[in-house]
């Protein structure tokens, strides 16, 4: 069963309620500035555990203290509720 894509309105509404997320084509992205490199790695570990539980995995780019998360539901070909839910969890973990 495929997860349905969000409408443009749903994407816009979701981005208004997410902290620091922007749209990049068929994905949403956020960069978190960690206080230290180890803190950034710890955040990645916490997000990895949440992603594994949700069976929905972000692309993660680590550049020293900057960690960029990119979300898209590749199997659906764009943004779905799974991406918004994981973005909210990343916001909570990065809080």
DSSP file (Angstrom, degrees, kcal/mol; ACC not computed):
  #  RESIDUE AA STRUCTURE BP1 BP2  ACC     N-H-->O    O-->H-N    N-H-->O    O-->H-N    TCO  KAPPA ALPHA  PHI   PSI    X-CA   Y-CA   Z-CA
    1    1 A X              0   0    0      0, 0.0     2,-0.3     0, 0.0     0, 0.0   0.000 360.0 360.0 360.0 128.8    0.0    0.0    0.0
    2    2 A X        -     0   0    0     74,-0.0     2,-0.4     1,-0.0    74,-0.1  -0.674 360.0-122.5 -89.9 139.0    1.4    3.4   -1.1
    3    3 A X        -     0   0    0     -2,-0.3     2,-0.0     1,-0.1    -1,-0.0  -0.662  37.4-113.2 -76.7 130.0    1.3    6.4    1.2
    4    4 A X        -     0   0    0     -2,-0.4    77,-0.5     1,-0.1     2,-0.1  -0.343  27.9-111.6 -69.4 145.3   -0.6    9.2   -0.6
    5    5 A X  B     -A   80   0A   0     75,-0.1    75,-0.2    71,-0.1     2,-0.2  -0.409  32.9-111.4 -68.9 148.5    1.3   12.3   -1.6
    6    6 A X        -     0   0    0     73,-3.0    73,-0.2    -2,-0.1    -1,-0.1  -0.510  30.6-116.8 -75.9 150.2    0.4   15.5    0.2
    7    7 A X     >  -     0   0    0     -2,-0.2     4,-2.3     1,-0.1     5,-0.2  -0.378  29.9-104.4 -76.9 166.0   -1.4   18.3   -1.7
    8    8 A X  H  > S+     0   0    0      1,-0.2     4,-2.6     2,-0.2     5,-0.2   0.897 124.2  51.4 -57.9 -40.7    0.4   21.6   -2.2
    9    9 A X  H  > S+     0   0    0      1,-0.2     4,-2.7     2,-0.2    -1,-0.2   0.913 109.1  49.6 -63.7 -43.3   -1.9   23.1    0.4
   10   10 A X  H  > S+     0   0    0      2,-0.2     4,-2.3     1,-0.2    -1,-0.2   0.885 111.6  49.3 -63.8 -38.4   -1.1   20.4    2.9
   11   11 A X  H  X S+     0   0    0     -4,-2.3     4,-2.6     2,-0.2    -2,-0.2   0.937 112.1  47.9 -65.1 -46.5    2.7   20.9    2.3
   12   12 A X  H  X S+     0   0    0     -4,-2.6     4,-1.7     1,-0.2    -2,-0.2   0.923 113.2  48.1 -60.1 -45.5    2.3   24.7    2.7
   13   13 A X  H  X S+     0   0    0     -4,-2.7     4,-0.9     1,-0.2    -1,-0.2   0.902 111.9  49.9 -62.5 -41.6    0.3   24.2    6.0
   14   14 A X  H >X S+     0   0    0     -4,-2.3     3,-0.9     1,-0.2     4,-0.6   0.925 108.7  51.4 -64.3 -44.4    2.9   21.7    7.3
   15   15 A X  H >< S+     0   0    0     -4,-2.6     3,-0.7     1,-0.3     6,-0.2   0.842 104.3  58.1 -63.8 -32.4    5.8   24.0    6.6
   16   16 A X  H 3< S+     0   0    0     -4,-1.7    -1,-0.3     1,-0.2    -2,-0.2   0.787 111.0  42.9 -66.1 -25.8    4.2   26.8    8.4
   17   17 A X  H << S+     0   0    0     -4,-0.9     2,-0.4    -3,-0.9    -1,-0.2   0.437  99.6  86.2-100.7  -0.3    4.0   24.7   11.5
   18   18 A X  S << S-     0   0    0     -3,-0.7     2,-0.8    -4,-0.6     3,-0.3  -0.819  79.8-120.4-104.2 142.6    7.5   23.2   11.3
   19   19 A X  S    S-     0   0    0     -2,-0.4    -3,-0.1     1,-0.2    -2,-0.1  -0.704  85.1 -17.9 -87.0 110.3   10.5   24.9   12.8
   20   20 A X  S    S+     0   0    0     -2,-0.8    11,-0.4     1,-0.3     2,-0.3   0.528  93.9 138.4  81.1   5.8   13.2   25.8   10.2
   21   21 A X        -     0   0    0     -3,-0.3     2,-0.3    -6,-0.2    -1,-0.3  -0.658  27.8-175.6 -88.2 141.2   12.1   23.4    7.5
   22   22 A X  E     -B   29   0B   0      7,-2.3     7,-2.7    -2,-0.3     2,-0.3  -0.923  26.7-108.5-130.8 159.3   12.1   24.5    3.8
   23   23 A X  E     -B   28   0B   0     -2,-0.3     2,-0.3     5,-0.2     5,-0.2  -0.684  26.4-179.5 -89.6 140.5   10.9   22.8    0.7
   24   24 A X  E >   -B   27   0B   0      3,-3.1     3,-0.7    -2,-0.3     2,-0.4  -0.734  61.8 -71.4-136.7  84.5   13.4   21.6   -1.9
   25   25 A X  T 3  S-     0   0    0     -2,-0.3    -1,-0.1     1,-0.2    53,-0.0  -0.521 119.0  -4.2  67.1-119.8   11.5   20.1   -4.8
   26   26 A X  T 3  S+     0   0    0     -2,-0.4     2,-0.3    -3,-0.1    47,-0.3   0.080 130.8  62.8 -93.0  23.0    9.9   16.8   -3.7
   27   27 A X  E <   -B   24   0B   0     -3,-0.7    -3,-3.1    45,-0.1     2,-0.4  -0.910  68.6-136.0-139.9 164.9   11.6   17.0   -0.2
   28   28 A X  E     -BC  23  71B   0     43,-2.1    43,-2.9    -2,-0.3     2,-0.3  -0.944  25.7-168.5-120.2 150.0   11.8   19.1    2.9
   29   29 A X  E     -BC  22  70B   0     -7,-2.7    -7,-2.3    -2,-0.4     2,-0.3  -0.980  13.6-179.4-142.1 149.4   15.0   20.0    4.6
   30   30 A X  E     - C   0  69B   0     39,-2.1    39,-2.9    -2,-0.3     2,-0.5  -0.983  14.7-150.0-147.5 136.8   16.3   21.5    7.8
   31   31 A X  E     - C   0  68B   0    -11,-0.4     2,-0.5    -2,-0.3    37,-0.3  -0.937  12.5-160.1-108.0 129.6   19.8   22.2    9.1
   32   32 A X  E     - C   0  67B   0     35,-3.0    35,-2.6    -2,-0.5     2,-0.8  -0.918   9.9-144.9-108.8 131.1   20.5   22.0   12.8
   33   33 A X  E     - C   0  66B   0     -2,-0.5    33,-0.2    33,-0.2     2,-0.2  -0.864  19.6-156.8 -95.1 110.7   23.5   23.7   14.3
   34   34 A X        -     0   0    0     31,-3.3     6,-0.1    -2,-0.8     3,-0.1  -0.543  22.3-124.0 -84.4 153.6   24.7   21.6   17.2
   35   35 A X  S    S+     0   0    0     -2,-0.2     2,-0.3     1,-0.1    -1,-0.1   0.817  93.1   7.5 -67.0 -29.6   26.8   23.1   20.0
   36   36 A X  S  > S-     0   0    0      1,-0.1     4,-1.8    29,-0.1     5,-0.1  -0.944  78.7-107.9-144.3 163.4   29.6   20.6   19.4
   37   37 A X  H  > S+     0   0    0     -2,-0.3     4,-2.1     1,-0.2     3,-0.2   0.943 120.0  50.8 -59.7 -48.5   30.5   17.9   16.9
   38   38 A X  H  > S+     0   0    0      1,-0.2     4,-2.4     2,-0.2    -1,-0.2   0.878 107.7  54.1 -58.8 -35.6   29.7   15.0   19.4
   39   39 A X  H  > S+     0   0    0      2,-0.2     4,-2.1     1,-0.2    -1,-0.2   0.886 107.3  51.3 -64.7 -37.1   26.3   16.7   20.2
   40   40 A X  H  X S+     0   0    0     -4,-1.8     4,-2.2     2,-0.2    -2,-0.2   0.908 110.2  48.3 -64.3 -41.7   25.5   16.6   16.4
   41   41 A X  H  X S+     0   0    0     -4,-2.1     4,-2.2     2,-0.2    -2,-0.2   0.888 109.3  53.1 -66.2 -38.7   26.4   12.9   16.2
   42   42 A X  H  X S+     0   0    0     -4,-2.4     4,-2.3     2,-0.2    -1,-0.2   0.899 108.3  50.9 -62.6 -39.7   24.2   12.2   19.3
   43   43 A X  H  X S+     0   0    0     -4,-2.1     4,-2.7     1,-0.2     5,-0.2   0.925 108.3  51.8 -62.2 -44.0   21.3   14.0   17.6
   44   44 A X  H  X S+     0   0    0     -4,-2.2     4,-2.7     1,-0.2    -2,-0.2   0.908 109.0  51.1 -58.8 -41.8   21.9   11.8   14.5
   45   45 A X  H  X S+     0   0    0     -4,-2.2     4,-2.1     2,-0.2    -1,-0.2   0.921 110.7  47.6 -62.3 -44.3   21.8    8.7   16.7
   46   46 A X  H  X S+     0   0    0     -4,-2.3     4,-2.0     1,-0.2    -2,-0.2   0.909 113.9  47.2 -64.3 -41.3   18.5    9.8   18.3
   47   47 A X  H  X S+     0   0    0     -4,-2.7     4,-3.0     1,-0.2     5,-0.2   0.898 109.1  55.1 -66.3 -39.6   17.0   10.6   14.9
   48   48 A X  H  X S+     0   0    0     -4,-2.7     4,-2.4    -5,-0.2    -2,-0.2   0.902 108.3  48.5 -59.7 -41.1   18.2    7.2   13.6
   49   49 A X  H  X S+     0   0    0     -4,-2.1     4,-2.1     2,-0.2    -1,-0.2   0.915 113.4  46.4 -66.0 -42.5   16.4    5.4   16.4
   50   50 A X  H  X S+     0   0    0     -4,-2.0     4,-2.2     2,-0.2    -2,-0.2   0.900 113.0  50.4 -65.2 -40.3   13.2    7.3   15.7
   51   51 A X  H  X>S+     0   0    0     -4,-3.0     5,-2.1     2,-0.2     4,-1.0   0.897 109.4  50.4 -65.0 -40.7   13.5    6.7   12.0
   52   52 A X  H  <5S+     0   0    0     -4,-2.4     3,-0.4    -5,-0.2    -1,-0.2   0.914 110.2  50.0 -64.3 -42.2   14.0    3.0   12.5
   53   53 A X  H  <5S+     0   0    0     -4,-2.1    -2,-0.2     1,-0.2    -1,-0.2   0.903 116.3  41.9 -60.8 -41.7   10.9    2.8   14.8
   54   54 A X  H  <5S-     0   0    0     -4,-2.2    -1,-0.2     2,-0.2    -2,-0.2   0.576 103.9-132.2 -81.1  -9.6    8.9    4.7   12.1
   55   55 A X  T  <5S+     0   0    0     -4,-1.0     2,-0.3    -3,-0.4    -3,-0.2   0.893  74.8 112.0  53.7  41.8   10.4    2.7    9.3
   56   56 A X      < -     0   0    0     -5,-2.1     2,-0.4    -6,-0.1    -2,-0.2  -0.931  52.5-161.3-146.2 116.6   11.0    6.0    7.5
   57   57 A X        -     0   0    0     -2,-0.3    15,-0.2    15,-0.1     2,-0.1  -0.857   5.4-146.0-116.5 130.5   14.5    7.2    7.1
   58   58 A X        -     0   0    0     -2,-0.4     2,-0.4   -11,-0.1    13,-0.2  -0.433  25.2-112.1 -82.6 160.6   15.9   10.7    6.3
   59   59 A X  E     -D   70   0B   0     11,-2.7    11,-2.5    -2,-0.1     2,-0.4  -0.807  40.0-160.1 -82.9 136.3   18.9   11.5    4.2
   60   60 A X  E     -D   69   0B   0     -2,-0.4     2,-0.5     9,-0.2     9,-0.2  -0.982  15.0-171.9-128.4 129.6   21.4   13.0    6.7
   61   61 A X  E     -D   68   0B   0      7,-2.4     7,-3.0    -2,-0.4     2,-0.5  -0.984   8.3-162.0-121.1 122.7   24.4   15.2    5.9
   62   62 A X  E     +D   67   0B   0     -2,-0.5     2,-0.4     5,-0.2     5,-0.2  -0.921  14.3 171.9-110.4 122.5   26.9   15.9    8.7
   63   63 A X  E >   -D   66   0B   0      3,-3.3     3,-2.7    -2,-0.5     2,-0.4  -0.850  65.1 -71.3-130.2  94.8   29.3   18.9    8.2
   64   64 A X  T 3  S-     0   0    0     -2,-0.4   -24,-0.1     1,-0.3   -28,-0.1  -0.420 119.8  -9.0  53.6-108.6   31.2   19.4   11.5
   65   65 A X  T 3  S+     0   0    0     -2,-0.4   -31,-3.3    -3,-0.1     2,-0.6   0.451 119.9  91.4 -96.1  -0.6   28.5   20.9   13.8
   66   66 A X  E <   -CD  33  63B   0     -3,-2.7    -3,-3.3   -33,-0.2     2,-0.5  -0.848  53.7-174.1 -99.8 124.0   25.8   21.3   11.1
   67   67 A X  E     -CD  32  62B   0    -35,-2.6   -35,-3.0    -2,-0.6     2,-0.5  -0.971   6.1-161.8-118.7 120.7   23.5   18.4   10.5
   68   68 A X  E     -CD  31  61B   0     -7,-3.0    -7,-2.4    -2,-0.5     2,-0.4  -0.898   1.3-163.0-107.7 128.2   21.1   18.6    7.6
   69   69 A X  E     -CD  30  60B   0    -39,-2.9   -39,-2.1    -2,-0.5     2,-0.4  -0.916   3.8-170.0-108.5 132.7   18.1   16.3    7.4
   70   70 A X  E     -CD  29  59B   0    -11,-2.5   -11,-2.7    -2,-0.4     2,-0.4  -0.992   5.6-165.8-125.6 129.1   16.2   15.8    4.1
   71   71 A X  E     +C   28   0B   0    -43,-2.9   -43,-2.1    -2,-0.4     2,-0.3  -0.942  22.4 138.9-120.7 134.5   12.9   14.0    4.1
   72   72 A X        -     0   0    0     -2,-0.4     2,-1.2   -15,-0.2     7,-0.2  -0.915  49.8-121.7-163.1 146.0   10.9   12.6    1.1
   73   73 A X  B >>> -E   78   0C   0      5,-2.6     5,-1.6    -2,-0.3     4,-1.3  -0.765  28.7-173.1 -93.8  94.0    8.9    9.4    0.7
   74   74 A X  T 345S+     0   0    0     -2,-1.2     3,-0.3     1,-0.3    -1,-0.2   0.849  80.4  57.7 -59.0 -37.6   10.8    7.9   -2.2
   75   75 A X  T 345S+     0   0    0      1,-0.2    -1,-0.3    -3,-0.1    -2,-0.1   0.764 113.2  40.5 -66.6 -23.6    8.4    5.1   -2.7
   76   76 A X  T <45S-     0   0    0     -3,-1.3    -1,-0.2     2,-0.3    -2,-0.2   0.576 111.6-120.0 -98.1 -13.0    5.5    7.6   -3.2
   77   77 A X  T  <5S+     0   0    0     -4,-1.3     2,-0.3    -3,-0.3    -3,-0.2   0.778  78.5   6.0  81.5  26.9    7.6   10.0   -5.3
   78   78 A X  B   <S-E   73   0C   0     -5,-1.6    -5,-2.6   -73,-0.0     2,-0.3  -0.986 103.5 -14.3 165.4-153.5    7.3   13.0   -3.0
   79   79 A X        +     0   0    0     -2,-0.3   -73,-3.0    -7,-0.2     2,-0.2  -0.635  54.8 167.0 -89.3 135.0    6.1   14.3    0.3
   80   80 A X  B >>  -A    5   0A   0     -2,-0.3     4,-1.4   -75,-0.2     3,-0.9  -0.781  54.3 -89.4-132.8 177.5    3.7   12.4    2.5
   81   81 A X  H 3> S+     0   0    0    -77,-0.5     4,-2.5     1,-0.2     5,-0.2   0.777 121.9  66.7 -60.4 -27.0    2.4   12.5    6.1
   82   82 A X  H 3> S+     0   0    0      1,-0.2     4,-2.1     2,-0.2    -1,-0.2   0.892 100.5  48.9 -61.0 -39.0    5.3   10.2    7.0
   83   83 A X  H <> S+     0   0    0     -3,-0.9     4,-2.5     2,-0.2    -2,-0.2   0.910 111.4  48.0 -67.9 -42.8    7.7   13.1    6.2
   84   84 A X  H  X S+     0   0    0     -4,-1.4     4,-2.3     2,-0.2    -2,-0.2   0.913 111.7  50.5 -65.0 -42.3    5.8   15.6    8.2
   85   85 A X  H  X S+     0   0    0     -4,-2.5     4,-1.8     1,-0.2    -2,-0.2   0.915 112.9  45.4 -63.1 -42.8    5.6   13.2   11.2
   86   86 A X  H  X S+     0   0    0     -4,-2.1     4,-2.7     2,-0.2    -1,-0.2   0.874 109.9  55.1 -70.8 -34.9    9.3   12.6   11.1
   87   87 A X  H  X S+     0   0    0     -4,-2.5     4,-2.5     2,-0.2    -2,-0.2   0.919 107.9  49.7 -60.4 -42.8   10.1   16.3   10.7
   88   88 A X  H  X S+     0   0    0     -4,-2.3     4,-2.1     2,-0.2    -1,-0.2   0.894 111.4  48.8 -63.0 -39.2    8.0   17.0   13.9
   89   89 A X  H  X S+     0   0    0     -4,-1.8     4,-2.7     2,-0.2    -2,-0.2   0.903 110.0  50.8 -68.5 -40.2   10.0   14.2   15.7
   90   90 A X  H  X S+     0   0    0     -4,-2.7     4,-2.6     2,-0.2    -2,-0.2   0.917 109.4  51.8 -62.2 -42.2   13.3   15.7   14.5
   91   91 A X  H  X S+     0   0    0     -4,-2.5     4,-1.2     1,-0.2    -2,-0.2   0.917 110.9  47.9 -58.3 -43.1   12.2   19.1   15.8
   92   92 A X  H  < S+     0   0    0     -4,-2.1     3,-0.3     1,-0.2    -2,-0.2   0.927 114.2  45.7 -64.5 -44.2   11.4   17.6   19.1
   93   93 A X  H  < S+     0   0    0     -4,-2.7    -1,-0.2     1,-0.2    -2,-0.2   0.834 115.4  46.3 -69.1 -32.3   14.7   15.8   19.3
   94   94 A X  H  <        0   0    0     -4,-2.6    -1,-0.2     1,-0.2    -2,-0.2   0.662 360.0 360.0 -81.2 -16.2   16.7   18.8   18.2
   95   95 A X     <        0   0    0     -4,-1.2    -1,-0.2    -3,-0.3    -2,-0.1   0.474 360.0 360.0 -48.3 360.0   14.7   21.0   20.7
